[in-house]
Amino acid sequence: MARYKHPSRKKRLIKKGRQTRWAPFWTVPKIYGPGRKVHPGRHTEVKRSWRRTKIQA
């Protein structure tokens, strides 16, 4: 990728980076109740890794 990133491309990359983060920890008790232990990554909409899947930004 180029050294200088155009602002619009940078904005798209930032959005994609936000989408791949785990969901907040408080979503687990909210969805399943207080006793259940589930990984918050399950509630992430878009799952993408920088190694596996590339994006067309």
KALIN-V530970 format. One record per helix or strand of 2 or more residues. SS is the DSSP state (A for helix, B for strand). FROM is the first residue (numbers start at 1). TO is the last residue. If there is no record, write none. Layout:
BEGIN
SS_FROM_TO / SS_FROM_TO
END
This chain:
BEGIN
A_7_19 / A_26_32 / A_40_43
END
